[in-house]
Amino acid sequence: ILRRAVRYGRSKLDAPPGFFSKLVPKVVESLSPGFPDLTKAAGERVQGILQDEEVAFDRTVDRGMQFFDGLKAELEKEGAKVVPGDQAFLLYDSHGFPLDLTEQMALESGLSVDIAGFEAAMEQQKERSRAALREQQAQEQGLRPLQLVAEQTAWLSDEKIPVTDDLKKYTWNIRPSARVEAIYTEQGFVNSSAEIKDQSASVGIVLNTSPFYAEAGGQVGDLGLLTNEDGEELMKVKVVQVFAGYVLHVGPMPVTCAVGDEVFCEVDYEHRSKVAPNHTMTHVLNWALREVLGDGLDQRGSLVTADRLRFDFSYEASSGVSVADLEKVETLVQKTVDAGLPVTSKEVALADAQAIYGLRAMAGEAYPDPVRVVTVGSPIEEVLQSPGAEKWRAQSVEFCGGTHIATTSEAKHFVLLEEKGIAKGVRRIFAATGAVAETALEEAQRVEKRMNELESSSVEEDALMALQKDLDSLVLPAVPKSQLRDRLGELRKQLKKKQKKKKKGKVSKEEQAAALTELKEAVAEAKSLGKNFCVKTFQGAGVDGKSLREAAQGGEFDIAVMVLNQPSPKALECLAAVPEALQSEKAAGKWVQAALATVGGKGGGQAAFAQGAAKGVEEEALQVAAEAARNF
């Protein structure tokens, strides 16, 4: 709705960029008498959110409208009345135009949009993403990726090969037998491994039944072996994926295998026992986030592996989740672990499941009927007896087809490792359970001990740099890591006081490293807000040209970066590094010139890197130059 309004104002009313969010104060003024909750503070919050979104869209709206105008002219020339689906998808994917906005523009021009074609293009993009993930997983296992597309699954169906019965995937510590229904390679289906000439080939085997969990719902697939009756290894199973109901067990060239053979399935339950706690705690984390942050939070994705879990969720605060709230979330999850609550599941009619109060489900996801429901706490049978009871909100209840632990105590430990923004209004949390969490806690204790020793002794630059390096590289819980960073900042202040006696203008290695770390954090925050540039100011020496150039050439920045240093009250330094993809719209040399021109300075350079300076400047020069740089 916002983007439709912005586009209409820009194209029909000739409104300037940023006009929409500026309407908010008038709306608050006119409506607040009838809506007391619409306070000035609430209006400022709304205006801030709208402004961020408007700025993000403004970067592409002009190019998007130009693209549509060109497309409309081509259609008129051809006498066509329908915007092709792939072109509507290009507007969505490259220019941020939602489908309904493209439909509105088409309607204004007497055109319609090929909705089916748009949806097909969207599905193709999703499949490319899934294929890339499959390729990555295969490569991690030293394999070439295999997948069954429509042609292969249709062949299996035509050959009367039934889809794989995989109900045993929820049963642990079994070794069932299965029949080989098909053998697949990059060259197609074969009847026997003897027909495969390439000994380095990846081979996929379809069985009539399987206890292996196939990668789905964000959870990685099982690992294991296919053996003969005597337990002799036939093939290592390194990737398990499902295509149209056919479970494909992929591994390196088997010792011997033929269609019709009986094999025995040996799942690596030790590997699964590391994955399952992470999956169960993903559910509990989802519940805990809602408890702490409120109802306006929805899951946007997840990934569960043996090492850690990743959880993406909607959250509007641009500053992210506070350390205090992260600590509350982590405490809630750990209490659930310590309580040893039962984890139960059952397939339930979709309508009955959706009636459960407090149920969590993936926004926009289509679920089967019946659907599997997983509860942490009161058993699912008890929940179904009174689905509308508000007490179910006090525990995790989710739709899920993954594998889980029997009780929460099997997770042993839970720690939040990192929280960051990945897109406008979307945050990402990394966390871990079990041995990985325990190791992270132990590392935090060791680092804290070193911090205590530093705080009780004379502050030295090399010691601070070593500690900073460990804080950046070690896997530590997010909350103590943030607290340790704050304490390290205090030690830096002490060091700066100590170094005041040094030669004027000389910057220590530790100060330079700290400034560069601060710059990287600012760049990460800018990216999380959807920006393609970052302007960072420093009261003092800040980041020097050598450090910025080396960081940029090392591939650490994929957005345009400008640094403004004020080493003394009357002096200003300006540095810029711009990646190749952005140099046409924000060349470094022109960007530096535009920033410094406002304060009487000069500078220049190439499109990739430039620098300049201003002398005899006023006190507010740093802010003036920064504002000019942001508006360039």
ZAVEXVO-664923 format. One record per residue (C-alpha): z, x, y; residue in one letter. Coordinates in steps of 0.1 Angstrom, whole numbers, always signed. Layout:
% ZAVEXVO-664923
NODE     c3     c1     c2  code
NODE      Z      X      Y     a
...
//
This chain:
% ZAVEXVO-664923
NODE     c3     c1     c2  code
NODE     +0     +0     +0     i
NODE     +9    +28    +24     l
NODE    -24    +47    +17     r
NODE    -44    +15    +22     r
NODE    -27    +10    +56     a
NODE    -32    +46    +66     v
NODE    -69    +45    +57     r
NODE    -74    +12    +75     y
NODE    -57    +25   +107     g
NODE    -76    +57   +107     r
NODE   -111    +42    +99     s
NODE   -109     +8   +116     k
NODE    -84    +12   +144     l
NODE    -92    +49   +152     d
NODE    -55    +56   +150     a
NODE    -43    +92   +152     p
NODE    -29   +111   +121     p
NODE     +8   +103   +116     g
NODE     +6    +69   +133     f
NODE    +20    +48   +105     f
NODE    +55    +63   +101     s
NODE    +59    +61   +139     k
NODE    +59    +23   +136     l
NODE    +92    +22   +117     v
NODE   +115    +23   +148     p
NODE    +98     -8   +162     k
NODE   +101    -26   +129     v
NODE   +138    -18   +126     v
NODE   +143    -29   +162     e
NODE   +126    -63   +156     s
NODE   +140    -71   +122     l
NODE   +175    -56   +122     s
NODE   +191    -87   +139     p
NODE   +181   -108   +109     g
NODE   +187    -80    +84     f
NODE   +220    -62    +92     p
NODE   +215    -36    +64     d
NODE   +184    -24    +83     l
NODE   +204     +1   +104     t
NODE   +191    +30   +125     k
NODE   +201    +54    +97     a
NODE   +183    +34    +71     a
NODE   +152    +33    +93     g
NODE   +153    +71    +98     e
NODE   +154    +75    +60     r
NODE   +124    +52    +55     v
NODE   +105    +69    +83     q
NODE   +112   +103    +67     g
NODE    +98    +92    +34     i
NODE    +68    +75    +49     l
NODE    +61   +106    +71     q
NODE    +61   +129    +41     d
NODE    +37   +107    +22     e
NODE    +15   +102    +52     e
NODE    +13   +139    +58     v
NODE     +3   +145    +22     a
NODE    -24   +118    +23     f
NODE    -37   +129    +57     d
NODE    -48   +162    +42     r
NODE    -74   +144    +20     t
NODE    -80   +110    +36     v
NODE   -108   +122    +59     d
NODE   -126   +141    +31     r
NODE   -122   +110     +9     g
NODE   -137    +86    +34     m
NODE   -166   +110    +40     q
NODE   -171   +112     +2     f
NODE   -171    +74     +0     f
NODE   -195    +70    +29     d
NODE   -219    +94    +12     g
NODE   -216    +76    -21     l
NODE   -222    +42     -3     k
NODE   -254    +56    +13     a
NODE   -266    +67    -21     e
NODE   -259    +33    -37     l
NODE   -277    +15     -8     e
NODE   -307    +38    -13     k
NODE   -308    +30    -50     e
NODE   -302     -7    -44     g
NODE   -270     -6    -65     a
NODE   -239    -27    -59     k
NODE   -213    -11    -82     v
NODE   -193    +20    -75     v
NODE   -195    +40   -108     p
NODE   -162    +44   -126     g
NODE   -164    +82   -127     d
NODE   -169    +83    -89     q
NODE   -139    +60    -84     a
NODE   -119    +83   -106     f
NODE   -130   +113    -86     l
NODE   -117    +96    -54     l
NODE    -84    +91    -72     y
NODE    -81   +125    -88     d
NODE    -94   +147    -60     s
NODE    -86   +128    -29     h
NODE    -56   +107    -37     g
NODE    -73    +73    -33     f
NODE    -56    +48    -57     p
NODE    -80    +24    -75     l
NODE    -70     -6    -54     d
NODE    -78    +13    -22     l
NODE   -113    +22    -35     t
NODE   -117    -15    -45     e
NODE   -108    -25     -9     q
NODE   -132     -1     +6     m
NODE   -159    -13    -18     a
NODE   -152    -49     -9     l
NODE   -156    -42    +28     e
NODE   -190    -26    +20     s
NODE   -202    -55     -2     g
NODE   -197    -35    -34     l
NODE   -176    -37    -65     s
NODE   -160    -10    -87     v
NODE   -167     -3   -124     d
NODE   -130     -7   -135     i
NODE   -138     -1   -172     a
NODE   -156    +32   -163     g
NODE   -126    +42   -141     f
NODE   -102    +36   -170     e
NODE   -124    +55   -194     a
NODE   -125    +85   -170     a
NODE    -87    +83   -167     m
NODE    -84    +83   -205     e
NODE   -108   +113   -208     q
NODE    -86   +132   -184     q
NODE    -55   +124   -204     k
NODE    -73   +135   -236     e
NODE    -83   +168   -219     r
NODE    -46   +173   -211     s
NODE    -35   +165   -246     r
NODE    -63   +188   -260     a
NODE    -51   +217   -238     a
NODE    -15   +212   -251     l
NODE    -28   +212   -287     r
NODE    -47   +244   -280     e
NODE    -17   +260   -264     q
NODE     +5   +251   -294     q
NODE    -20   +263   -319     a
NODE    -24   +296   -301     q
NODE    +14   +300   -300     e
NODE    +13   +298   -338     q
NODE    -17   +322   -340     g
NODE    -41   +294   -349     l
NODE    -74   +280   -336     r
NODE    -69   +244   -325     p
NODE    -80   +216   -347     l
NODE    -83   +179   -339     q
NODE    -97   +148   -355     l
NODE   -118   +129   -329     v
NODE   -134    +95   -334     a
NODE   -161   +109   -356     e
NODE   -137   +124   -381     q
NODE   -113    +95   -383     t
NODE   -142    +71   -388     a
NODE   -154    +93   -417     w
NODE   -119    +92   -433     l
NODE   -119    +54   -429     s
NODE   -154    +50   -443     d
NODE   -142    +71   -473     e
NODE   -114    +45   -479     k
NODE    -88    +72   -472     i
NODE    -56    +53   -461     p
NODE    -37    +64   -430     v
NODE     -7    +87   -438     t
NODE    +26    +70   -448     d
NODE    +50    +90   -426     d
NODE    +82    +69   -429     l
NODE    +99    +97   -447     k
NODE    +99   +117   -414     k
NODE   +132   +101   -405     y
NODE   +149   +113   -438     t
NODE   +163   +148   -439     w
NODE   +166   +174   -466     n
NODE   +141   +160   -490     i
NODE   +111   +176   -508     r
NODE    +87   +149   -517     p
NODE    +54   +153   -535     s
NODE    +21   +142   -519     a
NODE    -16   +140   -527     r
NODE    -42   +159   -507     v
NODE    -66   +133   -493     e
NODE    -88   +155   -472     a
NODE    -92   +191   -460     i
NODE   -106   +198   -426     y
NODE   -119   +229   -408     t
NODE   -138   +237   -376     e
NODE   -170   +233   -397     q
NODE   -160   +199   -410     g
NODE   -145   +184   -442     f
NODE   -145   +204   -475     v
NODE   -134   +195   -510     n
NODE   -116   +227   -517     s
NODE   -103   +258   -499     s
NODE   -127   +278   -521     a
NODE   -155   +265   -499     e
NODE   -140   +281   -467     i
NODE   -156   +315   -462     k
NODE   -137   +325   -430     d
NODE   -104   +338   -441     q
NODE    -90   +336   -405     s
NODE    -99   +299   -402     a
NODE    -73   +272   -393     s
NODE    -72   +245   -419     v
NODE    -60   +210   -416     g
NODE    -48   +189   -446     i
NODE    -44   +151   -446     v
NODE    -19   +138   -472     l
NODE    -13   +103   -484     n
NODE    +24   +106   -475     t
NODE    +43   +131   -454     s
NODE    +79   +138   -444     p
NODE    +67   +160   -415     f
NODE    +72   +147   -379     y
NODE    +40   +149   -360     a
NODE    +41   +159   -323     e
NODE    +46   +127   -302     a
NODE    +66   +113   -274     g
NODE    +73   +147   -259     g
NODE    +88   +161   -291     q
NODE    +72   +190   -308     v
NODE    +61   +186   -345     g
NODE    +79   +199   -375     d
NODE    +72   +233   -392     l
NODE    +74   +240   -429     g
NODE    +54   +247   -461     l
NODE    +32   +230   -486     l
NODE    +40   +244   -521     t
NODE    +32   +237   -557     n
NODE    +57   +221   -581     e
NODE    +73   +256   -589     d
NODE    +79   +262   -551     g
NODE    +51   +288   -547     e
NODE    +37   +287   -512     e
NODE     +3   +272   -508     l
NODE     +1   +269   -470     m
NODE    +24   +274   -440     k
NODE    +25   +243   -418     v
NODE    +25   +254   -382     k
NODE    +12   +224   -363     v
NODE    +16   +188   -372     v
NODE     -3   +161   -352     q
NODE    -14   +126   -358     v
NODE    -49   +111   -350     f
NODE    -55    +74   -355     a
NODE    -27    +73   -381     g
NODE    -39   +103   -400     y
NODE    -13   +131   -400     v
NODE    -30   +165   -399     l
NODE    -10   +195   -412     h
NODE    -25   +226   -398     v
NODE    -19   +262   -408     g
NODE    -37   +294   -418     p
NODE    -60   +296   -448     m
NODE    -41   +282   -479     p
NODE    -38   +302   -511     v
NODE    -55   +274   -530     t
NODE    -60   +237   -523     c
NODE    -84   +209   -533     a
NODE    -87   +173   -526     v
NODE    -67   +153   -552     g
NODE    -41   +181   -557     d
NODE     -5   +173   -558     e
NODE    +16   +194   -533     v
NODE    +52   +194   -524     f
NODE    +63   +191   -487     c
NODE    +91   +214   -475     e
NODE   +100   +207   -439     v
NODE   +118   +235   -421     d
NODE   +149   +214   -414     y
NODE   +167   +243   -397     e
NODE   +140   +242   -371     h
NODE   +143   +204   -368     r
NODE   +181   +207   -365     s
NODE   +175   +226   -333     k
NODE   +149   +201   -319     v
NODE   +169   +169   -328     a
NODE   +200   +176   -306     p
NODE   +177   +184   -277     n
NODE   +159   +150   -282     h
NODE   +192   +130   -285     t
NODE   +206   +147   -254     m
NODE   +174   +139   -235     t
NODE   +183   +103   -240     h
NODE   +219   +109   -229     v
NODE   +207   +129   -199     l
NODE   +185    +99   -189     n
NODE   +215    +76   -191     w
NODE   +238   +101   -172     a
NODE   +213   +105   -144     l
NODE   +212    +68   -138     r
NODE   +250    +66   -139     e
NODE   +253    +93   -112     v
NODE   +221    +88    -90     l
NODE   +217    +50    -93     g
NODE   +190    +26   -106     d
NODE   +161    +39    -86     g
NODE   +154    +65   -112     l
NODE   +126    +63   -138     d
NODE   +115    +88   -165     q
NODE    +82   +104   -157     r
NODE    +78   +126   -188     g
NODE    +97   +149   -212     s
NODE    +92   +178   -236     l
NODE   +116   +186   -265     v
NODE   +114   +219   -283     t
NODE   +138   +239   -305     a
NODE   +149   +260   -275     d
NODE   +154   +235   -247     r
NODE   +145   +201   -233     l
NODE   +126   +192   -202     r
NODE   +130   +159   -184     f
NODE   +109   +146   -154     d
NODE   +121   +117   -133     f
NODE   +115    +99   -100     s
NODE   +139   +108    -72     y
NODE   +130   +105    -35     e
NODE   +155   +130    -20     a
NODE   +134   +159     -8     s
NODE   +163   +183    -12     s
NODE   +166   +174    -49     g
NODE   +198   +166    -68     v
NODE   +228   +182    -52     s
NODE   +249   +207    -71     v
NODE   +278   +183    -71     a
NODE   +257   +156    -87     d
NODE   +243   +180   -113     l
NODE   +279   +189   -122     e
NODE   +288   +152   -126     k
NODE   +257   +146   -148     v
NODE   +264   +177   -170     e
NODE   +301   +166   -174     t
NODE   +290   +131   -185     l
NODE   +267   +145   -211     v
NODE   +292   +170   -224     q
NODE   +318   +142   -227     k
NODE   +294   +123   -248     t
NODE   +289   +154   -270     v
NODE   +326   +159   -274     d
NODE   +332   +122   -283     a
NODE   +311   +125   -315     g
NODE   +294    +92   -310     l
NODE   +271    +78   -337     p
NODE   +234    +78   -331     v
NODE   +216    +48   -348     t
NODE   +181    +34   -348     s
NODE   +162     +4   -360     k
NODE   +128    -12   -356     e
NODE   +132    -43   -336     v
NODE   +108    -70   -323     a
NODE    +96    -59   -289     l
NODE   +108    -91   -271     a
NODE   +143    -88   -287     d
NODE   +145    -51   -278     a
NODE   +134    -57   -242     q
NODE   +163    -82   -238     a
NODE   +189    -55   -243     i
NODE   +209    -50   -211     y
NODE   +205    -15   -196     g
NODE   +176     -5   -219     l
NODE   +157    +26   -208     r
NODE   +120    +29   -213     a
NODE    +92    +51   -200     m
NODE    +76    +35   -169     a
NODE    +41    +23   -176     g
NODE    +42    +31   -213     e
NODE    +28     +6   -238     a
NODE    +51     +2   -268     y
NODE    +43    -12   -303     p
NODE    +57    -44   -317     d
NODE    +80    -40   -335     p
NODE    +94    -10   -316     v
NODE   +120    +16   -327     r
NODE   +153    +15   -307     v
NODE   +177    +44   -306     v
NODE   +213    +39   -295     t
NODE   +240    +65   -287     v
NODE   +274    +49   -291     g
NODE   +277    +13   -304     s
NODE   +254     +9   -334     p
NODE   +221     -9   -329     i
NODE   +231    -38   -351     e
NODE   +261    -45   -329     e
NODE   +240    -42   -298     v
NODE   +215    -68   -311     l
NODE   +243    -93   -317     q
NODE   +248    -97   -280     s
NODE   +218    -80   -263     p
NODE   +226    -93   -228     g
NODE   +261    -79   -226     a
NODE   +265    -56   -196     e
NODE   +286    -31   -215     k
NODE   +255    -17   -231     w
NODE   +247     -1   -198     r
NODE   +276    +23   -204     a
NODE   +257    +40   -232     q
NODE   +222    +52   -240     s
NODE   +198    +27   -254     v
NODE   +161    +37   -255     e
NODE   +127    +30   -272     f
NODE   +119    +62   -292     c
NODE   +100    +72   -323     g
NODE   +115   +107   -325     g
NODE   +140   +124   -348     t
NODE   +176   +126   -338     h
NODE   +210   +139   -349     i
NODE   +235   +116   -367     a
NODE   +264   +121   -342     t
NODE   +265   +136   -307     t
NODE   +290   +163   -318     s
NODE   +261   +180   -337     e
NODE   +248   +191   -303     a
NODE   +280   +212   -298     k
NODE   +272   +222   -262     h
NODE   +251   +209   -233     f
NODE   +241   +227   -201     v
NODE   +217   +220   -173     l
NODE   +196   +251   -167     l
NODE   +174   +242   -138     e
NODE   +165   +214   -114     e
NODE   +134   +215    -92     k
NODE   +107   +194    -76     g
NODE    +73   +193    -93     i
NODE    +55   +167    -72     a
NODE    +62   +143    -43     k
NODE    +92   +122    -54     g
NODE    +93   +137    -89     v
NODE   +120   +162   -100     r
NODE   +123   +182   -133     r
NODE   +154   +192   -152     i
NODE   +156   +219   -179     f
NODE   +186   +218   -202     a
NODE   +197   +231   -236     a
NODE   +221   +224   -264     t
NODE   +237   +243   -293     g
NODE   +234   +280   -296     a
NODE   +211   +283   -265     v
NODE   +236   +265   -244     a
NODE   +265   +285   -257     e
NODE   +246   +318   -249     t
NODE   +239   +306   -214     a
NODE   +276   +298   -209     l
NODE   +286   +332   -222     e
NODE   +261   +349   -199     e
NODE   +275   +330   -169     a
NODE   +310   +342   -178     q
NODE   +298   +378   -179     r
NODE   +280   +375   -146     v
NODE   +311   +358   -130     e
NODE   +332   +387   -142     k
NODE   +309   +412   -125     r
NODE   +310   +390    -94     m
NODE   +348   +391    -94     n
NODE   +347   +429    -97     e
NODE   +323   +432    -67     l
NODE   +344   +408    -46     e
NODE   +375   +430    -51     s
NODE   +357   +463    -44     s
NODE   +336   +479    -17     s
NODE   +303   +462    -14     v
NODE   +273   +484    -23     e
NODE   +236   +476    -19     e
NODE   +225   +488    -53     d
NODE   +252   +467    -71     a
NODE   +242   +436    -51     l
NODE   +205   +441    -59     m
NODE   +213   +445    -96     a
NODE   +233   +413    -96     l
NODE   +206   +395    -77     q
NODE   +180   +406   -103     k
NODE   +202   +393   -132     d
NODE   +208   +360   -114     l
NODE   +170   +356   -111     d
NODE   +161   +366   -147     s
NODE   +190   +355   -169     l
NODE   +191   +320   -185     v
NODE   +223   +306   -169     l
NODE   +237   +271   -164     p
NODE   +224   +257   -131     a
NODE   +258   +248   -116     v
NODE   +275   +281   -120     p
NODE   +243   +299   -111     k
NODE   +242   +280    -78     s
NODE   +278   +288    -71     q
NODE   +272   +325    -80     l
NODE   +243   +326    -56     r
NODE   +265   +313    -28     d
NODE   +291   +339    -35     r
NODE   +264   +366    -35     l
NODE   +253   +353     -1     g
NODE   +288   +359    +12     e
NODE   +288   +395     -2     l
NODE   +254   +400    +16     r
NODE   +270   +390    +49     k
NODE   +297   +416    +43     q
NODE   +271   +442    +36     l
NODE   +252   +434    +68     k
NODE   +283   +439    +88     k
NODE   +288   +473    +70     k
NODE   +252   +483    +78     q
NODE   +254   +476   +116     k
NODE   +262   +513   +122     k
NODE   +229   +523   +106     k
NODE   +198   +531   +127     k
NODE   +186   +502   +147     k
NODE   +156   +484   +132     g
NODE   +161   +499    +97     k
NODE   +162   +472    +70     v
NODE   +180   +478    +37     s
NODE   +163   +472     +4     k
NODE   +189   +446     -4     e
NODE   +181   +427    +28     e
NODE   +144   +428    +22     q
NODE   +148   +416    -14     a
NODE   +171   +387     -2     a
NODE   +146   +377    +25     a
NODE   +117   +377     +0     l
NODE   +138   +355    -24     t
NODE   +145   +331     +5     e
NODE   +108   +330    +12     l
NODE    +99   +322    -24     k
NODE   +125   +294    -25     e
NODE   +109   +280     +7     a
NODE    +74   +282     -9     v
NODE    +86   +264    -40     a
NODE   +102   +236    -19     e
NODE    +69   +232     +1     a
NODE    +49   +229    -31     k
NODE    +73   +203    -45     s
NODE    +66   +182    -14     l
NODE    +29   +184    -20     g
NODE    +21   +208     +8     k
NODE     -5   +236     +6     n
NODE    +12   +258    +31     f
NODE    +46   +271    +40     c
NODE    +58   +284    +74     v
NODE    +91   +304    +71     k
NODE   +111   +317   +100     t
NODE   +137   +345   +100     f
NODE   +162   +353   +127     q
NODE   +161   +391   +122     g
NODE   +138   +415   +103     a
NODE   +129   +390    +76     g
NODE   +100   +398    +53     v
NODE    +78   +428    +62     d
NODE    +40   +430    +58     g
NODE    +41   +453    +28     k
NODE    +64   +429     +8     s
NODE    +43   +398    +17     l
NODE    +10   +415     +9     r
NODE    +23   +428    -25     e
NODE    +37   +394    -34     a
NODE     +5   +376    -25     a
NODE    -17   +401    -43     q
NODE     +6   +398    -73     g
NODE     -3   +361    -76     g
NODE    +32   +349    -66     e
NODE    +18   +325    -39     f
NODE     -9   +299    -46     d
NODE     -4   +282    -12     i
NODE     -9   +296    +23     a
NODE    +22   +314    +35     v
NODE    +32   +324    +71     m
NODE    +63   +344    +80     v
NODE    +77   +345   +115     l
NODE   +103   +372   +121     n
NODE   +124   +376   +153     q
NODE   +139   +411   +149     p
NODE   +152   +410   +185     s
NODE   +156   +382   +211     p
NODE   +125   +393   +230     k
NODE   +102   +402   +201     a
NODE    +83   +381   +175     l
NODE    +64   +392   +144     e
NODE    +38   +370   +126     c
NODE    +24   +376    +91     l
NODE     +2   +354    +70     a
NODE    -12   +355    +34     a
NODE    -37   +329    +23     v
NODE    -52   +325    -13     p
NODE    -89   +324    -16     e
NODE    -91   +286    -24     a
NODE    -76   +278    +10     l
NODE    -92   +304    +32     q
NODE   -120   +281    +44     s
NODE    -96   +257    +60     e
NODE    -67   +281    +69     k
NODE    -80   +316    +74     a
NODE    -51   +340    +78     a
NODE    -65   +357   +109     g
NODE    -72   +325   +128     k
NODE    -38   +310   +117     w
NODE    -19   +340   +131     v
NODE    -39   +338   +164     q
NODE    -31   +301   +168     a
NODE     +6   +306   +162     a
NODE    +10   +336   +186     l
NODE    -13   +322   +213     a
NODE    +15   +297   +222     t
NODE    +40   +325   +230     v
NODE    +16   +350   +246     g
NODE    +12   +372   +215     g
NODE    -19   +386   +198     k
NODE    -29   +392   +162     g
NODE    -57   +390   +137     g
NODE    -70   +402   +104     g
NODE    -90   +390    +75     q
NODE    -91   +355    +59     a
NODE    -67   +367    +32     a
NODE    -41   +386    +52     f
NODE    -33   +390    +89     a
NODE     -5   +400   +112     q
NODE     +4   +402   +149     g
NODE    +32   +403   +174     a
NODE    +45   +390   +207     a
NODE    +68   +409   +232     k
NODE    +89   +397   +260     g
NODE    +91   +362   +246     v
NODE   +115   +334   +255     e
NODE   +145   +325   +233     e
NODE   +127   +294   +218     e
NODE    +95   +314   +209     a
NODE   +103   +314   +172     l
NODE   +104   +276   +170     q
NODE    +73   +272   +193     v
NODE    +52   +295   +172     a
NODE    +64   +279   +140     a
NODE    +55   +244   +152     e
NODE    +20   +256   +163     a
NODE    +15   +272   +128     a
NODE    +25   +239   +111     r
NODE     +1   +219   +132     n
NODE    -28   +244   +127     f
//
